[in-house]
């Protein structure tokens, strides 16, 4: 009778601690981000569970005798499954049983027997975990305009009512452009809803139905826990059904997403490279950056260090004088005026997914409103030509530091600047570039591949490879000189 009483008390104590374990894991799991790593180590003293590796799960062990374990062990395995955790250790640590377990949410690890560091009845284990370091800076929430929900019919009507002819009466191009910005941002503020940009909780390939099903599963699990974790209850049946649906939907949607990216890689390469980038380590800046031997911890100081470094490598005087070049007889170039129709074509040629510059004018807004905006933009561009004045408002760019894949990632000197122009500035630049190309057509040799339309480093190598092949076929020799330019130190 005493033995039965002790056994009953032991079972209740184990059940109490398992409830506590499950609740603790739940709190950690819901507080963690989807890509956070969860590790649980310890002596769980469950000798009746037989953990083994199989061909499908080389990184974690599975229980092969689920039907033969005690209620406590069965409950423990259920906690692991419901919280999407796996157990990695199969090495015996005491009484020839793997009593010390290594539990995670799927992180890769390597477990081996370690030398005893202290007196213990358990064999110590050495656990090597492959956990990616998260050194990125804190993600800042920001508010932006949600152009997907904007009523562009109303916006186009409002912009068409504006008397844009008065732009020519402004004394400077800068004032005319400032008036243009005041008008369009007043329209945007009143007719485009705002949205808060924040980190996604779920992968971007999850659709709304899957996310809703995941939330239903979480509610069903809470109901199952609140009802005493009775596996015969309707709450557990609902939770079990939703868990299977989520796993099946996750696999199907991921496979569909990968297939879709592969099939549309030619039409949408940006989506493919965005996915490749997401599979790599974070491209954000480390939390601590170094410049001239000083550690910068705050985001403000890091940005200031980048500003000072990029400014230091820019030479205002141009450095060494340019070598003398033989003059070429090139006809005088005069930039022609642009028509409203030409400006409209350039606006519609913008990529709707292009990033906006520091003026925050979206490509989606410009392309959707190309008809009413083509006249004022053409007017401002022609004013700039006639008065020889480029608006100072378009000279401000957003500078993005890009890691050069060489040197310490925590060093400011290992980055190069990328300039993000305002889209209005890009429009003007493309118009000038097109006019210059037409003017210089026939004056640029065919051997020039850089900055030439439909040519690149790939076409340059193909042409050069053809010449090498032809030279070898003729039994002659070819000498090639490769040069590369880098900034002065």
Protein Blocks (a to p, Z undefined) as FASTA:
>chain_A
ZZmmmmmmmmmmmmmmmmmmmmmmmmmmmmpcfkbccddeddehpakbccdddfklmmbc
cdfklmlmcfklmmmmmmmmmnopacfbfcdfbghiafbccddehiacdddddddfbdcf
bdcddddddddddfbdcddddddddfklpcfklmmmmmmmpcfklmmmpmbfklmmmmmm
mmmmmmmmmmpccddddddfbdfkbcfklmmmmmmmmmmmmmmmmnoppakbmklmmmmm
mmmmmmmmmmmmmmmmmmmmmmmmmmmmmlmmmmmmmmmccfbdcfbdceehiacfbfkl
mmmmmmmmmmmmpcfklpaaddddddddddddddddddfklmmmmmmmpcfkbccdfkop
afklmmmmmmmmmmmmmmmmmmmmmnopacfklmpccdddddehiajfkbmklpccdddd
dfklmmmmmmmmmmmmmmmgojacfklmghpahiafklmmmmmmmmmmmmmmnopacddd
dddddddZZ
